[in-house]
Amino acid sequence: MRSGFGETSEAIFMTSGYVYDTAEAAEARFKGEEEGFIYSRYANPTVAMFEQRMALLEGAEAAAATASGMAAINAALLSQVAGGDRVVASRALFGSSLYILEDMLPGFGVDVTIVDGTDIDQWRTALAPGAKCVLMETPANPTLEVIDIAAVSELAHMAGAKVIVDNAFATPVLQHPLELGADIVMYSATKHIDGHGRCMGGVVLGTEEFITETIGPFMKHTGPSLSPFNAWVMLKGLESLDLRVHKQTENAAKVARFLADHGQTGQVLYPSHADHPQHEIAMKQMSEGGNMIAFELLDSAGKQTKEAAFAFLNALNLVDISNNLGDSKSLITHPETTTHQRLTPEAREVLGIGSGLVRLSVGLEDPDDLIEDMGAALEQTKD
């Protein structure tokens, strides 16, 4: 969408409102009788460009951009459910997603059932009474648990539920949930889509009917709209998304192999490795393993501890400590004390988030430099 100036880079329409030639034109636009923009909380030309581009990339009919990834999750859920409805979700989710499911929705009278996402029998049992929607994150944050999207979608549709997939870790480059049976896909665009740690954003994708009739009114009246400037940044990120994700994945595969072969680490979780618990499903759904790795740091007794993890993180020079991910820079975090710190120790144990577990987002640096940095950090942290 170009303006009359024929610019090569998309224009940023930094405006909250729009003017009309006549009062009659304003009335017609509000009635939906005339096409055009009304207010940037509803829609904006730059945001619309980002939405159209994302829909094309995902293979979806339409998209709705949001102010953050959590705004996208919240909108995808709250726009559909009401008191008395049921939601079934996988247990391995980002901490804030669990908060919506376990703390918010029950307060609105929504029945929420949490299952082990890798256990199809648990899905079958939970969905037997029917449900309004299903939520899963695959690969999941932070343990890279992989769920069979096609199998769960089949069960969900039999139960009358719409399937929402958080596809942030896989990105639209490596996995296509809609082709596997999902109804709705969402992203934290803050991550790989921006790809440079600059600004916040999110997006929900699905059918034209869902985006227009369900998400649309929710967005219009509750206001989690994406800034036009942030939409422009996301548009710039999309231009290099494919190149970045493939290179980051190539780097991550090398780093994961180094870590797995190193005697000082515990379990190394990477989807394309044969020892990943859901390796076969991952490779059926994903074209490559992605740029995310989870691994355990061990003390001299072979036990994973927070102290071992902290010592490793603090010894790194090239890799930065940050709870963000999908950046062009390699970033690492300790989930127990950051992204999943609000969970009880028992809940973290069920999810496989131990005291020594760290989550690594591999960037665009030379993989040999990353390996050297991590090798040196491991050497420094020997007891």
QUILINHU-V308894 format. One record per helix or strand. SS is the DSSP state (H for helix, E for strand). FROM is the first residue (numbers start at 1). LEN is the number of residues. If there is no record, write none. Layout:
[[SS/FROM/LEN] [SS/FROM/LEN]]
This chain:
[[E/17/1] [H/23/9] [E/39/1] [H/45/14] [E/62/5] [H/69/10] [E/86/5] [H/95/14] [E/111/5] [H/120/8] [E/133/5] [H/149/10] [E/162/5] [H/171/4] [E/175/1] [H/177/4] [E/184/5] [E/202/5] [H/208/15] [E/225/1] [H/228/11] [H/241/21] [E/265/5] [H/279/7] [E/286/1] [E/292/7] [E/304/1] [H/306/10] [E/320/2] [E/331/3] [H/335/3] [H/345/7] [E/357/5] [H/367/14]]
